[in-house]
Amino acid sequence: MSKVLLIEDEPAIADTLVYALGTECFTVTHTLTGAEGLAAHAADPHDIAILDIGLPDMTGLDVCRKLRESSSIPVLFLTARDGEVDRILGLELGGDDYVTKPFSPREVVARVRAIMRRAGNTPASGNHDAEIPVTCGLSHDGSTMRIRCDGKPLDLTAHEYKLLLVLMERPGRVFTRDQLLDHAWQDPGAVTDRTVDAHVKSIRSKLRAARPGAENLIETRRGLGYSLATEA
Ligand code: CA
């Protein structure tokens, strides 16, 4: 489980982020001030920091500078103004990424995942080296990045492969379309929920071609999203 340090003084924003990150299996430490956040990180190092720029006691940029004195922790900034971006990502501070308010929690989670991936510390999902259980005849070979149904390799596109892999990692767990977008697309902002539906449709037809009835392995949970069947 990756540990996220969130320093944000607006409770409404912090609450949605704590919730969104929590559902994605991140452990979040939230503080309202820079000083509290720095103390929390010193006491128990985190894997990534999400820093609001405008904090009551210091700026997020100051917090980043102090964090970087003693660690190379990746930093994602929350900023209210585009004008701050140059400084954030500049060499001086070396922020890893930023999002501009107002943002969707999904966007922040996607950025956190992307940063963790670059840092070589991916928590579950979309990681082709992960141990994937064999479920209902579906198996995964990480070295060839192939998914097989009853031993027959499925001819999947890159996105179809990643999407099915996410479902296979946690059979029975329901993933929302947003979560699938975050996991299987590098830039989820460029696609829509319908994109997920179209890819699921295509995966199902390829499953059906491999084994009639296998298309039902991807279950539609109406109003929620998709999950992988735990039994055929
Ligand atoms: Ca603020």
Residues whose N, C-alpha, C, O or C-beta is under 5 A from the ligand:
A	BS01	CA	D9 E10 D52 G54 L55
